[in-house]
Amino acid sequence: MKTRFLILPALLLVLGTSCNDDDNENYQLPAATLTGKWNYSKTGGIVGGTELLTDYTGNESGCNRDFIELSNDGAYVEVDYDSSTEPCQAITSTGTFAVTGNTVVVDTGDETFTATILNLSYTELKIQDTETGAIVLFVR
């Protein structure tokens, strides 16, 4: 199963309006825009002051794309497909998420992850893990 790096991006997947980490911290995203399925697209971080993202390599050949899904009721689901089984097995993690301003917190019961929303639109969600600095870009 993937590490917390994947869980946090999944948590942020629910978001669906435009915001920036410089925006008003008290801004609340409309609940209806946070819900939905988000596919992993790119991962990376900040290197020498520059954001560097590369294509997400977790999608295994012959399997569906890994994704996260966020629901209006605060439910969080992350699905990671494993190609070592025939057909590909979906490994599912569940939990809850909450959004305050530009911060998303995901709680899986075993772990809690916090991320900052760097960019959010109806088609893209970019988050940064507040602990590791890792950046994940999701698309619909």
N, C-alpha and C positions, 0 to 999 in steps of 0.2 A: 504494500500500500504506500502511497506517496506521503511525503512529509508534510509538516504544517505549512510549507510553502504553497502547497496546492489548496489547503483548506481555507486559508485566508482569501485567496483570489476567488474562491467559490463563494465566500461570504459576500464579497463585494459585487458579485454578479447581479444581484437583485436591483441594483440602482439603475435608473434610466432617465435622468434629466441631466442637464449640463451644469457643472459646477467646477470650481477650481479651488485649490487649497488656500488661495489668497482671499477667497470670498468670505462673506460674513459667517463666522463660526456658529451663529445661532440659526442659520438657514436650515429649515427642515424640508427634506425632499418629499414630494407627494407620495403616499404609500403605493398608489397604483403604478407609479413609474419604477418602483424598486423591484417589483416582482417579475419573474420570468426566468428563462433559461439562458445562461451565458456560456459560450464555448471558449476554452483557452485558446489564445492566439499567439501571444508573444510574452517573453520573460526577459528579465535583465536587471539592471541597476544603474547607479551613477558611478562613472569611472572618470576620474580627473575633472570632475565638475560637469561632465556631459552625460546625458541619459543615453544608454546603449541598450537596445532591445533586439533580441533575435527570435526567430520562429520557435514556438513552443515545441519541444521534442518529446513530450510525454504521450502523444497520440501514437499508438502502436499500429503497425502495418496490418491491414485487414480488419481492424476494429473500428467501431464508432468513435467519434471525438469525445474526449474527456470534457466534462462540463460541471457547472454548479447551477443550482436552481433555488431561487428565493421566493417565498410565498408571502401574501398579505398578512398572514397570521404570525409571521416571524420565524417560520420554519426554514431551515437551511438543509440542502441536500447536495452532496458532491458525489459524482460518479466518475470512476477511473476504470477504464477497460483494460483487462489483462489478456494479452495474446498467447500466454502459455497454455491456455485451455482452448478446446475446440468445441463449440464456437467460443469467441471471446467472452470472458466472464466479466460482468459488471460488478465492481467492488464499490459499495455504497457506504458513505459516511453521513450521519445526520446530526442535527443539532438545532440551535436557534441563533438568530442574529438580531442586532439592534443598531440603529443609525442615529447619531447625534451630531448635528452639523456635518462636517466632512470626515467624521470618524465612524468606522464600522467595527463592531465587536462581534465575533463569532464564538459560540460556546458549544463544544461537541460533547460536553460532559466530562471528558478526560482532559481536554485542553481548552484554553481560551486564547484567541488571536485577535489582535487589533491592527487595523490598517487605516491609512489616510487615503481618501479619494482624491486622486490627482486630476482626473478628467472623467466626466460622465455625460453621455448623450443617450439617445434612444438606441443607438447601434454599438456604442463602445463604452467600456468601463475600464479605467486604469487606476490601479491601487498600488500603494507602497506599504509593505510590512513595517510597522513602526519599530520592531525589534531588530530585524535583520537588514532592512533597507531594500530588500528585494522588491522589484516592480513586476506586476503582471497586468497584461492587457487582455481583456475579454471582449468578444464580439457576439452579436446576436445572429 
